[in-house]
Each structure stands twice: as structure tokens, then as C-alpha cells.
Amino acid sequence: MCNWLTDVYGKPLFVVENGIGLDEGPDGEGRISDSFRARYLRMHVEQLREAVRDGCDVMGYLWWGPIDIVSAGTGEMRKRYGFVYVDKDNDGAGTLARSKKDSFAYYRHIIDTNGEEL
């Protein structure tokens, strides 16, 4: 897609609102293991790196969203998007406490290495 957009429009690209919603929650120890999210992120950053190597001017990349959010379409919290878990369920119950998911450390590593170490 980046190559096509570059070929057609010849403009710099900024990828926004890329992410994946998963039905997930803490395990018995309070950990949120979301290796699928980290894998999804890695695959997309790898493709962006390839697009840059192909000559695309990729200015940036933003994940949608960094913390779990209420779905604008359904008002639900069941589907989670972020690297940070928010303790809230669909009926509004919860403490709103935040905790880092396993993917948080992976995204931080990508940022720290500017995507060079995936």
C-alpha cells in the first residue's frame, strides 16, 4: 500500500490508527499476555521498513490506541486495542486502574531502536 500511494501521489506518508482489537484480560496473576499484538505490530513495522527501502517517504507511524479505549461504534470495552490495560468492563464497572501488557515493552523496544531491532 505504501508503494502504491507513493507511486500514485508522490507525497510523504504518515501511518496512523494502525492496530488490532483483541478480547483479552488479565490472567490469575494480573498479567496480560498479548503476544499476538506484538507479532501484529512487528509484521507492520517490517513492512514499513521495506517501504522505506523501496523509496517511500514514511514520516511516521502511530498505533491505535496506546491504551484501551471505549469503542466509538459500540461503547464497549470488550475489545482491547492498547499496550496498556484499563480495568473497565462493558457496563462501566472497574477501577480504571492501568497496567502494562506484555506488548508495552515490545513497543518501547521498537521505539528505542527506531525499528532496527524487531
All heavy atoms as an XYZ file, in Angstrom:
942
protein
N       0.822     -1.188      0.000
C       0.000      0.000      0.000
C       0.871      1.257      0.000
O       0.572      2.207     -0.713
C      -0.944     -0.017      1.206
C      -1.863      1.172      1.263
S      -2.879      1.480     -0.218
C      -4.004      0.132     -0.174
N       1.931      1.256      0.812
C       2.821      2.429      0.835
C       3.437      2.681     -0.542
O       3.523      3.830     -0.985
C       3.918      2.253      1.884
S       3.318      2.309      3.575
N       3.869      1.617     -1.201
C       4.451      1.768     -2.538
C       3.424      2.319     -3.518
O       3.734      3.200     -4.325
C       5.000      0.434     -3.045
C       6.269      0.034     -2.342
O       7.033      0.868     -1.889
N       6.495     -1.256     -2.240
N       2.221      1.813     -3.452
C       1.167      2.281     -4.354
C       0.861      3.753     -4.108
O       0.773      4.541     -5.047
C      -0.097      1.426     -4.176
C      -1.203      1.838     -5.096
C      -1.372      1.470     -6.403
C      -2.278      2.728     -4.782
N      -2.495      2.072     -6.923
C      -3.070      2.850     -5.938
C      -2.645      3.419     -3.642
C      -4.214      3.641     -5.982
C      -3.793      4.207     -3.693
C      -4.553      4.306     -4.851
N       0.698      4.131     -2.823
C       0.420      5.535     -2.504
C       1.550      6.450     -2.960
O       1.308      7.547     -3.477
C       0.189      5.695     -0.995
C      -1.124      5.119     -0.468
C      -1.103      5.075      1.057
C      -2.319      5.901     -0.983
N       2.786      5.995     -2.781
C       3.932      6.782     -3.235
C       3.926      6.916     -4.754
O       4.134      8.008     -5.283
C       5.250      6.144     -2.746
O       5.271      6.195     -1.315
C       6.462      6.867     -3.300
N       3.676      5.804     -5.451
C       3.650      5.838     -6.915
C       2.542      6.752     -7.447
O       2.747      7.494     -8.411
C       3.454      4.431     -7.487
C       4.658      3.530     -7.281
O       5.742      4.045     -6.941
O       4.502      2.303     -7.448
N       1.380      6.694     -6.822
C       0.225      7.457     -7.319
C       0.288      8.924     -6.921
O       0.039      9.811     -7.738
C      -1.096      6.807     -6.831
C      -2.291      7.689     -7.169
C      -1.272      5.430     -7.464
N       0.630      9.199     -5.660
C       0.543     10.569     -5.163
C       1.892     11.257     -4.958
O       1.967     12.486     -4.921
C      -0.256     10.612     -3.861
C      -1.673     10.139     -4.043
C      -2.059      8.877     -3.627
C      -2.611     10.946     -4.665
C      -3.353      8.435     -3.814
C      -3.910     10.511     -4.865
C      -4.274      9.251     -4.431
O      -5.555      8.804     -4.621
N       2.963     10.477     -4.755
C       4.283     11.058     -4.591
C       4.428     11.955     -3.379
O       5.221     12.900     -3.404
N       3.677     11.681     -2.342
C       3.703     12.508     -1.130
C       4.270     11.701      0.039
O       4.194     10.468      0.058
C       2.283     12.956     -0.752
C       1.570     13.755     -1.804
C       2.117     15.143     -1.881
C       1.327     15.983     -2.871
N       1.900     17.261     -3.101
N       4.811     12.392      1.061
C       5.245     11.683      2.275
C       4.049     11.009      2.945
O       2.907     11.484      2.854
C       5.805     12.796      3.159
C       6.116     13.922      2.236
C       5.110     13.821      1.118
N       4.329      9.907      3.624
C       3.271      9.125      4.274
C       3.436      9.147      5.791
O       4.551      9.120      6.302
C       3.326      7.671      3.796
C       3.261      7.451      2.289
C       3.530      5.991      1.955
C       1.906      7.883      1.758
N       2.306      9.175      6.487
C       2.297      9.067      7.938
C       1.197      8.078      8.271
O       0.018      8.381      8.099
C       2.022     10.427      8.581
C       2.475     10.513     10.011
C       3.439     11.419     10.376
C       1.932      9.698     10.987
C       3.876     11.515     11.680
C       2.354      9.784     12.300
C       3.322     10.695     12.643
N       1.559      6.894      8.714
C       0.594      5.838      9.014
C       0.012      6.100     10.401
O       0.744      6.205     11.383
C       1.264      4.444      8.953
C       0.260      3.364      9.307
C       1.864      4.211      7.574
N      -1.309      6.221     10.459
C      -1.990      6.493     11.725
C      -3.101      5.478     11.950
O      -3.602      4.866     11.013
C      -2.580      7.919     11.769
C      -1.480      8.960     11.683
C      -3.592      8.132     10.672
N      -3.435      5.293     13.208
C      -4.532      4.426     13.620
C      -4.389      2.994     13.120
O      -5.343      2.371     12.697
C      -5.880      5.019     13.212
C      -6.167      6.316     13.913
C      -7.578      6.822     13.725
O      -8.448      6.033     13.292
O      -7.821      7.983     14.019
N      -3.194      2.456     13.183
C      -2.978      1.050     12.874
C      -2.994      0.277     14.190
O      -2.384      0.708     15.163
C      -1.633      0.866     12.171
C      -1.331     -0.587     11.888
O      -0.364     -1.127     12.380
N      -2.178     -1.222     11.104
N      -3.702     -0.805     14.243
C      -3.741     -1.590     15.471
C      -4.671     -2.777     15.329
O      -5.254     -3.012     14.275
N      -4.818     -3.505     16.424
C      -5.668     -4.681     16.416
C      -6.421     -4.762     17.743
O      -5.846     -4.557     18.804
C      -4.853     -5.971     16.164
C      -5.768     -7.164     16.023
C      -3.795     -6.174     17.231
C      -5.073     -8.404     15.504
N      -7.705     -5.025     17.655
C      -8.521     -5.189     18.845
C      -8.655     -6.657     19.195
O      -8.968     -7.478     18.342
N      -8.386     -6.972     20.457
C      -8.447     -8.352     20.927
C      -9.299     -8.436     22.181
O      -9.303     -7.532     23.000
C      -7.039     -8.878     21.235
C      -6.029     -8.846     20.099
C      -4.642     -9.177     20.620
C      -6.442     -9.808     19.006
N     -10.010     -9.531     22.334
C     -10.771     -9.799     23.553
C      -9.798    -10.424     24.542
O      -9.465    -11.601     24.423
C     -11.925    -10.748     23.238
C     -12.901    -10.898     24.391
O     -12.638    -10.361     25.486
O     -13.921    -11.575     24.200
N      -9.328     -9.637     25.504
C      -8.290    -10.102     26.413
C      -8.480     -9.506     27.797
O      -9.205     -8.521     27.961
C      -6.910     -9.716     25.882
C      -6.737     -8.212     25.788
C      -5.542     -7.780     24.973
O      -4.800     -8.629     24.476
O      -5.361     -6.565     24.825
N      -7.827    -10.087     28.745
C      -7.861     -9.577     30.105
C      -6.741    -10.202     30.912
O      -6.024    -11.085     30.427
N      -6.588     -9.747     32.145
C      -5.507    -10.265     32.986
C      -5.713    -11.726     33.351
O      -6.843    -12.182     33.514
C      -5.558     -9.386     34.234
C      -6.646     -8.403     34.040
C      -7.362     -8.712     32.785
N      -4.601    -12.447     33.483
C      -4.673    -13.824     33.958
C      -4.770    -13.805     35.481
O      -4.914    -12.742     36.096
C      -3.483    -14.653     33.460
C      -2.135    -14.164     33.956
O      -2.081    -13.378     34.926
O      -1.113    -14.573     33.376
N      -4.670    -14.949     36.106
C      -4.789    -15.058     37.555
C      -3.753    -14.271     38.326
O      -3.961    -13.924     39.489
N      -2.643    -13.965     37.675
C      -1.571    -13.197     38.325
C      -1.584    -11.724     37.919
O      -0.681    -10.968     38.262
C      -0.217    -13.825     37.990
C      -0.094    -15.251     38.499
C       1.169    -15.934     38.019
O       2.002    -15.272     37.357
O       1.323    -17.126     38.297
N      -2.605    -11.327     37.163
C      -2.722     -9.937     36.743
C      -1.947     -9.574     35.493
O      -1.913     -8.418     35.095
N      -1.359    -10.547     34.839
C      -0.562    -10.298     33.635
C      -1.445    -10.399     32.393
O      -2.310    -11.265     32.301
C       0.564    -11.325     33.559
C       1.468    -11.144     32.375
C       2.600    -12.143     32.398
N       3.374    -12.031     31.184
C       4.296    -12.887     30.819
N       4.593    -13.920     31.595
N       4.951    -12.720     29.696
N      -1.197     -9.505     31.437
C      -1.898     -9.570     30.162
C      -0.879     -9.952     29.100
O      -0.072     -9.140     28.660
C      -2.578     -8.234     29.801
C      -3.604     -7.852     30.859
C      -3.270     -8.343     28.449
C      -3.153     -6.777     31.757
N      -0.919    -11.204     28.722
C      -0.003    -11.727     27.709
C      -0.658    -11.550     26.351
O      -1.666    -12.189     26.053
C       0.301    -13.201     27.978
O       1.157    -13.699     26.987
N      -0.097    -10.665     25.548
C      -0.679    -10.358     24.237
C       0.364    -10.481     23.130
O       0.614     -9.545     22.377
C      -1.342     -8.987     24.246
C      -0.388     -7.856     24.574
O       0.696     -8.118     25.118
O      -0.733     -6.692     24.283
N       0.947    -11.642     23.041
C       1.989    -11.867     22.039
C       1.457    -11.676     20.619
O       2.202    -11.290     19.723
C       2.606    -13.252     22.199
O       1.625    -14.255     22.034
N       0.169    -11.923     20.412
C      -0.394    -11.742     19.078
C      -0.314    -10.280     18.664
O      -0.016     -9.962     17.512
C      -1.845    -12.239     19.022
C      -2.397    -12.269     17.628
C      -2.082    -13.303     16.768
C      -3.199    -11.243     17.164
C      -2.577    -13.328     15.468
C      -3.696    -11.256     15.869
C      -3.383    -12.302     15.022
N      -0.564     -9.356     19.615
C      -0.477     -7.920     19.320
C       0.961     -7.545     18.950
O       1.201     -6.805     18.004
C      -0.957     -7.090     20.503
C      -0.865     -5.593     20.262
C      -1.516     -4.769     21.365
N      -2.964     -4.901     21.273
C      -3.715     -5.599     22.119
N      -3.175     -6.202     23.144
N      -5.019     -5.675     21.946
N       1.923     -8.056     19.704
C       3.330     -7.769     19.414
C       3.705     -8.308     18.029
O       4.403     -7.633     17.260
C       4.226     -8.363     20.490
N       3.237     -9.484     17.693
C       3.530    -10.073     16.381
C       2.889     -9.223     15.270
O       3.505     -8.966     14.239
C       3.027    -11.514     16.348
C       3.440    -12.279     15.124
C       3.189    -13.789     15.231
N       1.874    -14.173     15.709
C       1.602    -14.658     16.944
N       2.546    -14.827     17.823
N       0.379    -14.980     17.286
N       1.661     -8.797     15.475
C       0.960     -7.940     14.515
C       1.746     -6.650     14.294
O       1.960     -6.216     13.160
C      -0.439     -7.648     15.057
C      -1.302     -6.772     14.198
C      -2.175     -7.309     13.264
C      -1.277     -5.379     14.335
C      -2.994     -6.501     12.484
C      -2.083     -4.570     13.562
C      -2.939     -5.133     12.639
O      -3.741     -4.337     11.877
N       2.193     -6.046     15.387
C       2.982     -4.821     15.318
C       4.280     -5.055     14.551
O       4.631     -4.271     13.657
C       3.283     -4.314     16.728
C       4.251     -3.154     16.861
C       3.747     -1.920     16.143
C       4.494     -2.861     18.335
N       4.988     -6.127     14.888
C       6.254     -6.430     14.215
C       6.051     -6.569     12.708
O       6.809     -6.004     11.905
C       6.877     -7.706     14.773
C       8.265     -7.968     14.164
C       8.801     -9.348     14.498
N       8.138    -10.325     13.650
C       7.394    -11.348     14.078
N       7.214    -11.571     15.361
N       6.823    -12.169     13.236
N       5.015     -7.298     12.301
C       4.769     -7.502     10.870
C       4.530     -6.175     10.151
O       5.016     -5.972      9.040
C       3.587     -8.441     10.666
C       3.879     -9.877     11.060
S       2.554    -11.068     10.674
C       1.143    -10.365     11.474
N       3.813     -5.263     10.783
C       3.530     -3.985     10.137
C       4.768     -3.092     10.081
O       5.000     -2.423      9.068
C       2.361     -3.292     10.836
C       1.053     -3.897     10.469
N       0.593     -5.056     11.037
C       0.132     -3.530      9.561
C      -0.562     -5.371     10.500
N      -0.866     -4.464      9.599
N       5.550     -3.075     11.138
C       6.769     -2.263     11.121
C       7.772     -2.830     10.117
O       8.462     -2.068      9.429
C       7.365     -2.126     12.539
C       8.710     -1.425     12.511
C       6.402     -1.376     13.447
N       7.834     -4.150     10.005
C       8.709     -4.753      8.986
C       8.309     -4.284      7.592
O       9.174     -3.959      6.763
C       8.642     -6.280      9.054
C       9.391     -6.882     10.200
C       9.171     -8.380     10.342
O       8.204     -8.933      9.763
O       9.960     -9.004     11.053
N       7.021     -4.238      7.319
C       6.554     -3.797      6.006
C       6.830     -2.312      5.781
O       7.158     -1.901      4.660
C       5.072     -4.111      5.825
C       4.783     -5.587      5.715
C       5.578     -6.246      4.608
O       5.559     -5.809      3.458
N       6.296     -7.309      4.939
N       6.740     -1.511      6.831
C       7.087     -0.093      6.703
C       8.570      0.071      6.399
O       8.961      0.916      5.579
C       6.715      0.673      7.972
C       5.237      0.950      8.151
C       4.971      1.526      9.531
C       4.733      1.878      7.065
N       9.386     -0.739      7.048
C      10.822     -0.698      6.782
C      11.096     -1.057      5.324
O      11.922     -0.418      4.657
C      11.566     -1.642      7.728
C      13.066     -1.573      7.576
C      13.814     -2.290      8.651
N      13.341     -3.647      8.845
C      13.618     -4.392      9.903
N      14.384     -3.937     10.857
N      13.150     -5.612     10.004
N      10.411     -2.059      4.807
C      10.563     -2.437      3.396
C      10.121     -1.291      2.480
O      10.765     -1.027      1.461
C       9.760     -3.704      3.081
C      10.354     -4.966      3.679
C      11.743     -5.256      3.153
O      11.972     -5.148      1.934
O      12.620     -5.567      3.980
N       9.028     -0.620      2.845
C       8.558      0.503      2.033
C       9.600      1.619      1.990
O       9.838      2.213      0.932
C       7.231      1.023      2.586
N      10.236      1.902      3.118
C      11.286      2.917      3.155
C      12.442      2.489      2.258
O      12.977      3.294      1.484
C      11.757      3.173      4.607
C      13.024      4.014      4.636
C      10.647      3.833      5.414
N      12.826      1.223      2.336
C      13.909      0.718      1.471
C      13.543      0.828     -0.003
O      14.412      0.996     -0.857
C      14.232     -0.729      1.828
C      14.966     -0.863      3.144
C      15.250     -2.299      3.474
N      15.934     -2.409      4.759
C      15.898     -3.468      5.543
N      15.210     -4.545      5.170
N      16.537     -3.479      6.685
N      12.233      0.735     -0.304
C      11.762      0.856     -1.688
C      11.683      2.302     -2.158
O      11.367      2.557     -3.310
C      10.372      0.221     -1.833
C      10.400     -1.295     -1.761
O      11.495     -1.882     -1.865
O       9.313     -1.896     -1.585
N      11.929      3.241     -1.244
C      11.921      4.645     -1.616
C      10.732      5.448     -1.119
O      10.610      6.632     -1.438
N       9.852      4.845     -0.328
C       8.719      5.588      0.218
C       9.197      6.513      1.335
O      10.025      6.131      2.153
C       7.671      4.630      0.788
S       6.961      3.503     -0.425
N       8.668      7.716      1.347
C       8.995      8.696      2.383
C       7.985      8.526      3.517
O       6.942      9.182      3.542
C       8.939     10.101      1.794
C       9.351     11.173      2.798
O       9.780     10.829      3.920
O       9.232     12.364      2.446
N       8.295      7.623      4.453
C       7.412      7.362      5.586
C       7.856      8.264      6.735
O       8.927      8.081      7.304
C       7.447      5.876      6.008
C       6.539      5.636      7.207
C       7.036      4.983      4.835
N       7.028      9.232      7.065
C       7.353     10.223      8.098
C       7.142      9.685      9.514
O       7.800     10.128     10.443
C       6.478     11.463      7.920
C       6.713     12.187      6.631
S       5.504     13.491      6.331
C       5.626     14.457      7.809
N       6.194      8.759      9.656
C       5.915      8.275     10.998
C       4.889      7.164     11.014
O       4.315      6.799      9.979
N       4.668      6.647     12.215
C       3.751      5.531     12.431
C       3.137      5.688     13.815
O       3.860      5.907     14.792
C       4.529      4.216     12.345
C       3.739      2.990     12.764
C       2.900      2.361     11.860
C       3.842      2.476     14.049
C       2.169      1.240     12.228
C       3.121      1.358     14.427
C       2.286      0.746     13.516
O       1.564     -0.354     13.886
N       1.829      5.612     13.897
C       1.139      5.695     15.178
C       0.246      4.470     15.381
O      -0.506      4.076     14.490
C       0.260      6.950     15.256
C       0.982      8.285     15.250
C      -0.019      9.438     15.222
C       1.897      8.412     16.450
N       0.330      3.922     16.566
C      -0.521      2.794     16.948
C      -1.871      3.321     17.411
O      -1.966      4.373     18.023
C       0.149      2.027     18.091
C      -0.593      0.805     18.491
C      -1.473      0.703     19.534
C      -0.566     -0.470     17.889
N      -1.989     -0.558     19.607
C      -1.437     -1.306     18.587
C       0.124     -0.995     16.785
C      -1.648     -2.633     18.253
C      -0.088     -2.315     16.461
C      -0.959     -3.118     17.191
N      -2.905      2.563     17.143
C      -4.255      2.914     17.602
C      -4.693      1.939     18.664
O      -4.830      0.759     18.394
C      -5.258      2.872     16.462
C      -6.644      3.105     16.936
C      -7.654      2.201     17.020
C      -7.182      4.336     17.392
N      -8.785      2.772     17.499
C      -8.514      4.097     17.749
C      -6.655      5.604     17.578
C      -9.335      5.100     18.249
C      -7.486      6.584     18.069
C      -8.809      6.324     18.383
N      -5.036      2.330     19.808
C      -4.565      3.437     20.562
C      -3.596      2.892     21.623
O      -3.623      1.711     21.936
N      -2.833      3.726     22.204
C      -1.832      3.294     23.191
C      -2.427      2.639     24.437
O      -1.846      1.744     25.008
C      -1.109      4.585     23.555
C      -1.388      5.519     22.429
C      -2.721      5.141     21.878
N      -3.627      3.114     24.854
C      -4.293      2.470     25.991
C      -5.644      1.947     25.522
O      -6.175      2.387     24.502
C      -4.476      3.428     27.193
C      -5.441      4.567     26.860
C      -3.141      3.975     27.660
C      -5.853      5.389     28.066
N      -6.202      1.017     26.273
C      -7.526      0.507     25.942
C      -8.535      1.646     26.017
O      -8.498      2.469     26.935
C      -7.931     -0.607     26.912
C      -7.122     -1.871     26.699
O      -6.556     -2.042     25.608
O      -7.064     -2.692     27.633
N      -9.432      1.681     25.046
C     -10.394      2.770     24.939
C     -11.797      2.213     24.748
O     -11.980      1.056     24.374
C     -10.047      3.694     23.751
C      -9.978      2.869     22.456
C      -8.744      4.430     23.990
C      -9.845      3.680     21.191
N     -12.772      3.053     24.981
C     -14.157      2.694     24.710
C     -14.365      2.742     23.203
O     -13.970      3.703     22.540
C     -15.121      3.669     25.414
C     -16.566      3.367     25.045
C     -14.932      3.624     26.914
N     -14.976      1.699     22.651
C     -15.245      1.653     21.220
C     -16.237      2.753     20.851
O     -17.320      2.845     21.427
C     -15.814      0.289     20.838
O     -16.260      0.303     19.505
N     -15.870      3.582     19.897
C     -16.758      4.661     19.463
C     -18.022      4.114     18.814
O     -19.091      4.692     18.939
C     -16.030      5.583     18.492
N     -17.900      2.967     18.146
C     -19.046      2.403     17.444
C     -20.032      1.679     18.338
O     -21.237      1.745     18.122
N     -19.509      0.999     19.367
C     -20.383      0.157     20.193
C     -20.433      0.565     21.658
O     -21.299      0.103     22.388
C     -19.926     -1.312     20.139
O     -18.628     -1.413     20.736
C     -19.883     -1.828     18.706
N     -19.509      1.415     22.104
C     -19.451      1.796     23.513
C     -18.907      0.696     24.404
O     -19.001      0.773     25.624
N     -18.338     -0.341     23.814
C     -17.846     -1.493     24.561
C     -16.376     -1.367     24.931
O     -15.615     -0.656     24.279
C     -18.006     -2.769     23.735
C     -19.436     -3.158     23.465
C     -19.528     -4.423     22.628
O     -18.620     -4.676     21.803
O     -20.509     -5.159     22.791
N     -15.995     -2.122     25.948
C     -14.591     -2.253     26.352
C     -14.095     -3.681     26.125
O     -12.945     -3.974     26.404
C     -14.415     -1.906     27.826
C     -14.506     -0.437     28.143
S     -13.153      0.549     27.501
C     -11.759     -0.045     28.423
N     -14.979     -4.560     25.661
C     -14.602     -5.966     25.488
C     -13.400     -6.114     24.562
O     -12.469     -6.846     24.842
C     -15.790     -6.761     24.939
C     -15.511     -8.247     24.760
C     -16.688     -8.964     24.154
N     -17.096     -8.406     22.874
C     -16.520     -8.691     21.707
N     -15.503     -9.513     21.650
N     -16.963     -8.152     20.594
N     -13.409     -5.398     23.459
C     -12.300     -5.463     22.511
C     -11.239     -4.458     22.950
O     -11.532     -3.280     23.106
C     -12.783     -5.148     21.109
C     -11.779     -5.509     20.034
C     -12.303     -5.168     18.679
C     -12.937     -6.374     18.051
N     -13.292     -6.166     16.642
N     -10.003     -4.950     23.130
C      -8.907     -4.129     23.644
C      -7.914     -3.833     22.533
O      -7.586     -4.689     21.732
C      -8.184     -4.871     24.778
C      -9.098     -5.353     25.894
C      -9.544     -4.205     26.719
N     -10.500     -4.589     27.742
C     -10.640     -3.939     28.872
N      -9.871     -2.903     29.146
N     -11.552     -4.305     29.736
N      -7.411     -2.596     22.524
C      -6.509     -2.157     21.455
C      -5.120     -1.791     21.934
O      -4.182     -1.798     21.162
C      -7.096     -0.936     20.735
C      -8.363     -1.232     19.992
C      -9.594     -1.147     20.633
C      -8.330     -1.616     18.670
C     -10.764     -1.433     19.950
C      -9.491     -1.907     17.979
C     -10.709     -1.815     18.630
O     -11.861     -2.102     17.966
N      -4.979     -1.385     23.171
C      -3.759     -0.740     23.617
C      -2.676     -1.650     24.156
O      -2.845     -2.853     24.302
N      -1.567     -1.007     24.483
C      -0.444     -1.652     25.167
C      -0.620     -1.548     26.675
O       0.124     -2.145     27.433
C       0.883     -0.994     24.778
C       1.143     -0.976     23.298
C       1.261      0.218     22.612
C       1.271     -2.161     22.593
C       1.512      0.238     21.251
C       1.521     -2.153     21.235
C       1.634     -0.957     20.565
N      -1.612     -0.752     27.076
C      -1.917     -0.553     28.489
C      -3.369     -0.967     28.725
O      -4.281     -0.451     28.069
C      -1.691      0.916     28.904
C      -2.079      1.134     30.362
C      -0.245      1.331     28.663
N      -3.551     -1.896     29.656
C      -4.882     -2.399     30.001
C      -5.572     -1.418     30.950
O      -4.960     -0.903     31.889
C      -4.746     -3.765     30.684
C      -6.058     -4.378     31.101
C      -6.825     -5.073     30.185
C      -6.514     -4.270     32.409
C      -8.026     -5.647     30.559
C      -7.711     -4.843     32.796
C      -8.463     -5.528     31.860
O      -9.648     -6.102     32.237
N      -6.855     -1.139     30.692
C      -7.661     -0.298     31.577
C      -8.721     -1.179     32.218
O      -9.484     -1.849     31.520
C      -8.325      0.866     30.807
C      -9.206      1.687     31.739
C      -7.278      1.735     30.140
N      -8.748     -1.194     33.547
C      -9.703     -2.021     34.293
C     -11.099     -1.397     34.231
O     -11.482     -0.576     35.067
C      -9.252     -2.171     35.749
C     -10.210     -3.036     36.558
O     -10.831     -3.944     35.973
O     -10.346     -2.787     37.770
N     -11.816     -1.763     33.186
C     -13.189     -1.316     32.992
C     -13.865     -2.340     32.106
O     -13.258     -2.860     31.176
C     -13.228      0.067     32.333
C     -14.633      0.612     32.175
C     -14.623      2.005     31.576
C     -16.062      2.464     31.415
N     -16.148      3.771     30.802
N     -15.123     -2.627     32.387
C     -15.835     -3.562     31.526
C     -16.984     -2.860     30.816
O     -17.188     -1.652     30.976
C     -16.292     -4.810     32.299
C     -17.211     -4.484     33.460
O     -17.860     -3.416     33.442
O     -17.284     -5.298     34.388
N     -17.739     -3.611     30.032
C     -18.766     -3.014     29.185
C     -19.845     -2.265     29.952
O     -20.423     -1.316     29.432
C     -19.430     -4.083     28.314
C     -18.546     -4.503     27.169
O     -17.601     -3.817     26.811
N     -18.839     -5.647     26.598
N     -20.153     -2.688     31.186
C     -21.205     -1.999     31.946
C     -20.670     -0.820     32.755
O     -21.397     -0.204     33.526
C     -21.963     -2.963     32.841
C     -21.125     -3.575     33.952
O     -19.964     -3.160     34.114
O     -21.637     -4.458     34.659
N     -19.383     -0.496     32.576
C     -18.799      0.653     33.251
C     -18.149      0.333     34.584
O     -17.567      1.204     35.215
N     -18.257     -0.915     35.035
C     -17.645     -1.306     36.307
C     -16.137     -1.441     36.138
O     -15.643     -1.751     35.053
C     -18.234     -2.628     36.799
N     -15.423     -1.225     37.205
C     -13.973     -1.359     37.203
C     -13.338     -0.197     37.934
O     -13.981      0.826     38.211
N     -12.066     -0.345     38.222
C     -11.350      0.680     38.988
C     -10.695      1.735     38.103
O     -10.222      2.738     38.603
C     -10.237      0.021     39.828
O      -9.265     -0.530     38.920
C     -10.788     -1.061     40.738
N     -10.646      1.493     36.813
C      -9.941      2.322     35.835
C      -8.426      2.279     36.029
O      -7.695      3.057     35.420
C     -10.431      3.777     35.834
C     -11.900      3.978     35.468
C     -12.260      5.472     35.530
C     -12.215      3.425     34.092
N      -7.957      1.351     36.864
C      -6.511      1.182     37.044
C      -5.893      0.745     35.722
O      -6.503      0.036     34.931
C      -6.230      0.145     38.126
N      -4.674      1.181     35.499
C      -3.955      0.824     34.277
C      -2.799     -0.110     34.602
O      -2.154      0.034     35.641
C      -3.387      2.083     33.606
C      -4.391      2.796     32.736
C      -4.852      4.062     33.404
N      -5.556      4.916     32.455
C      -6.788      5.344     32.662
N      -7.450      4.982     33.738
N      -7.371      6.122     31.785
N      -2.556     -1.051     33.693
C      -1.408     -1.939     33.843
C      -0.847     -2.241     32.464
O      -1.574     -2.355     31.488
C      -1.786     -3.222     34.583
O      -2.867     -3.869     33.956
N       0.474     -2.342     32.402
C       1.150     -2.581     31.130
C       0.940     -4.022     30.690
O       1.086     -4.949     31.476
C       2.643     -2.312     31.266
C       2.970     -0.883     31.602
C       4.456     -0.726     31.885
C       4.766      0.665     32.358
N       6.170      0.796     32.764
N       0.614     -4.188     29.413
C       0.546     -5.511     28.808
C       1.954     -5.901     28.374
O       2.854     -5.058     28.297
C      -0.389     -5.495     27.592
C      -1.807     -5.080     27.930
C      -2.641     -5.003     26.674
C      -3.999     -4.416     26.952
N      -4.808     -4.307     25.725
N       2.132     -7.171     28.041
C       3.448     -7.619     27.582
C       3.905     -6.851     26.343
O       5.090     -6.580     26.165
C       3.432     -9.116     27.289
C       3.336     -9.959     28.549
O       3.429     -9.403     29.665
O       3.161    -11.182     28.407
N       2.971     -6.470     25.478
C       3.324     -5.752     24.252
C       3.885     -4.361     24.528
O       4.567     -3.788     23.675
C       2.111     -5.641     23.333
O       1.074     -4.918     23.969
N       3.641     -3.801     25.708
C       4.156     -2.482     26.063
C       5.681     -2.444     25.935
O       6.246     -1.538     25.324
C       3.735     -2.115     27.487
C       4.168     -0.756     27.936
C       3.315      0.326     27.792
C       5.411     -0.546     28.500
C       3.698      1.594     28.207
C       5.812      0.711     28.915
C       4.960      1.789     28.764
N       6.338     -3.440     26.528
C       7.806     -3.497     26.487
C       8.301     -3.667     25.046
O       9.324     -3.097     24.667
C       8.324     -4.621     27.366
N       7.574     -4.439     24.247
C       7.989     -4.648     22.867
C       7.879     -3.353     22.066
O       8.799     -2.992     21.321
C       7.155     -5.755     22.218
C       7.615     -6.060     20.815
C       8.869     -6.607     20.587
C       6.815     -5.778     19.726
C       9.320     -6.863     19.301
C       7.248     -6.033     18.437
C       8.495     -6.575     18.232
O       8.936     -6.829     16.957
N       6.789     -2.616     22.223
C       6.624     -1.351     21.505
C       7.697     -0.351     21.941
O       8.271      0.358     21.118
C       5.226     -0.789     21.748
C       4.870      0.387     20.871
C       5.084      0.357     19.503
C       4.292      1.525     21.413
C       4.745      1.431     18.692
C       3.945      2.605     20.607
C       4.178      2.549     19.254
O       3.838      3.613     18.460
N       7.992     -0.331     23.221
C       9.041      0.554     23.720
C      10.388      0.211     23.074
O      11.154      1.093     22.681
C       9.144      0.452     25.231
C      10.194      1.360     25.796
C      10.240      1.282     27.292
N      11.273      2.171     27.767
C      11.381      2.586     28.995
N      10.524      2.188     29.898
N      12.350      3.388     29.346
N      10.672     -1.089     22.940
C      11.917     -1.526     22.312
C      11.979     -1.062     20.859
O      13.028     -0.611     20.384
C      12.049     -3.049     22.418
C      13.273     -3.576     21.765
N      14.527     -3.427     22.310
C      13.443     -4.234     20.591
C      15.425     -3.988     21.509
N      14.784     -4.487     20.457
N      10.881     -1.169     20.154
C      10.839     -0.716     18.763
C      11.151      0.783     18.696
O      11.932      1.241     17.863
C       9.473     -1.016     18.107
C       9.353     -2.528     17.879
C       9.311     -0.260     16.792
C       8.003     -2.952     17.357
N      10.556      1.545     19.590
C      10.810      2.985     19.616
C      12.271      3.269     19.955
O      12.937      4.076     19.301
C       9.869      3.691     20.607
C       8.419      3.606     20.102
C      10.288      5.135     20.838
C       7.390      3.998     21.128
N      12.782      2.597     20.999
C      14.174      2.825     21.421
C      15.181      2.526     20.322
O      16.220      3.164     20.232
C      14.503      1.978     22.659
C      13.846      2.498     23.920
O      13.362      3.650     23.944
O      13.800      1.730     24.915
N      14.874      1.531     19.493
C      15.824      1.136     18.439
C      15.437      1.713     17.073
O      16.045      1.342     16.066
C      15.912     -0.403     18.336
O      14.656     -0.923     17.899
C      16.327     -1.023     19.659
N      14.435      2.577     17.047
C      13.941      3.153     15.811
C      13.566      2.075     14.798
O      13.771      2.210     13.587
C      14.946      4.144     15.213
C      14.325      5.059     14.186
O      13.138      5.382     14.269
N      15.104      5.473     13.213
N      13.049      0.976     15.289
C      12.592     -0.099     14.422
C      13.685     -0.981     13.849
O      13.419     -1.859     13.039
N      14.923     -0.768     14.261
C      16.029     -1.555     13.723
C      16.098     -2.962     14.320
O      16.616     -3.875     13.694
C      17.357     -0.832     13.949
C      17.493      0.442     13.153
C      17.377      0.241     11.643
O      17.948     -0.753     11.135
O      16.704      1.043     11.003
N      15.588     -3.129     15.525
C      15.588     -4.450     16.193
C      14.160     -4.889     16.420
O      13.503     -4.459     17.355
C      16.337     -4.380     17.533
C      17.793     -4.071     17.409
C      18.479     -4.024     18.773
O      17.922     -4.541     19.753
O      19.552     -3.433     18.830
N      13.681     -5.723     15.535
C      12.307     -6.204     15.653
C      12.304     -7.607     16.217
O      11.372     -8.163     16.588
C      11.602     -6.177     14.290
C      11.498     -4.778     13.680
C      10.869     -4.866     12.296
C      10.683     -3.857     14.547
